[in-house]
Amino acid sequence: MNVDYTAFWNELEKIDLGDTLSTLIVKQPGFINLFPTKTPAKALRHEWLEDSLKPKEVAYLSATSEGVFAFEEAKGAKAFEKGDYVAIKGKTATLKVVAVDESAKTVTTTFVAANGSGLSASTLPTEGGTLQFLYHPIAEGSEDGPQKGGKSGKNHNFTQIVRAKVKLSGSLLAIQTHGLENTVIAQSKRALIDVARELDKIAVFGTRAERDVDDECGRAGGLYDFGLSDGAAEVDASPGGTASPLSYRLINDAAEEILNAGARPNAIICGPGQKRVLASLMASQIMLSPGDRERGGTVDSIICDLTGEQMRIVVDYNIPDSDVWVVDTDGFGLAPLAGRWGIQKDTTTPRYDGVELTVLNEFTLEFKNAAARLARITNLKDSAASLS
């Protein structure tokens, strides 16, 4: 009986470089190093459950003087629960939510305390505004309470293949006049560095597309794909038509959008020009890490006024000079397709005088709750002009 052992030998010829590639990604300054490796993807369409993030502030269209607030969408009303204590942004009066009507898109409140606001149970402002969640007290001996965690819907991304080849002729392998450059190990490492750089570009500019055998290659979506989706936060630096320089106020405005959506801003993504603007305008806020050998001097942090916590500054040359992103990195993840990450195979044909190796990677990226965790500052003044 003739047995074909080709598949068996092909498996033996695989070399797993996944750990090496993951290390290169972490050491490479750029957006991609914010993506920790997650559980491997099980399908070409990789799905995940979105976290249940409760907004802390929601804009409303109008209100009655007695405390009935009308929202544009049902999800605005759904952000509050019976028993929540709330306030109108900019006012100190405290109100209690007594009813939520999702179909009518309304939240009904009762007046609790003026707190020096000068308002009363019948004199609340009726124009549009923003309703803020304050707290939700729990009764002694109770069993139920507001839901703080859980999952809300799902989202997806598609896997993408990144491949690189290492090809050395027999003559190059035989001579010793080029240091280590003509060795398989050196060329394989260089190929992995190129792959890591391509992964970073995908993380920023990738546009997700499902694989079509006849026409379309599968593509993973990136920052701009998910960050510009419906409901995503955007802070315009030129509301009057004149571009403003990057400022701490704009950073805080973007951070506030993320906080109000229920997430936690902990990183700033920008190009090298806007990083220099940050360094010049906020020298007293920036905490340098000169001893950080892993990430280098391109990654620093500042203190966020709204949270009192550090926000890491990550420089990525792919981010346009007109944009800066404030993000919550808890939603990021890199999901390799099982058995298809950092694989090096010998693909030398029998007739070739030399060695050919192929480095193969198939992966996708996770952006959990992108609309809540990503805030884009756009239309910024050119960094060179700001510095001058």
Order of alpha helices (4+ residues) and beta strands (2+ residues): alpha-beta-alpha-beta-beta-beta-beta-alpha-beta-beta-beta-beta-beta-beta-alpha-alpha-alpha-beta-alpha-beta-alpha-beta-beta-beta-beta-beta-beta-alpha-beta-alpha
